[in-house]
């Protein structure tokens, strides 16, 4: 009986950890995409200023 409970708790904790890791990974990807988009736009604006 206690083996089943601890097994269920381990499975629930594993699912929680996986969900948290997925959220962190998605946030990192979104942040990276926004960061690179702004960097590329900045370079394009500088090139437009330099060459017209």
N, C-alpha and C positions, 0 to 999 in steps of 0.2 A: 504494500500500500504506500509506504513512504517512498519507495523507489519510483513509483508512478508519479507521485507529486513532485519529487525533485526533478524527474525527467521532464515533466510538463513545465516546471519553472525554468529549467535550462532552455527548453525550446522557446518559451515566451521571451526570455532574456535575449536569446540569439536573434529572434525576429525583431525585437526592439533595437538591438545593436545594428542590424542590417538596415532597418528603416532610417536610423539616425545617420549611418554612413551614406546612404543614398541621398538624403537631404543635404548633407555637407558637400557631397560630390556635385550635386546639381547646382548648389549655390556657388561653388568654385567655378564651374563651367560658365554660368551666367555672368559672374563677375569678370572672368577672363574675357568673355566675348565683348562685354561693354567696354572694358579697358582697352582692348585692341582696336575696337571700332573708333573710340575717341582718339587713340594714338594715330591711326591711319588718317582720320579726318584732319588732325593737326598738321601732319606732314603734307597733306594735299593743299591745305590753306597756305602753308609756308612756301610750297612750290609755286602756287598761283601768285603769291606776292612777289616771288623772285623772278618769275618768267612772264607774268602777265596773262 
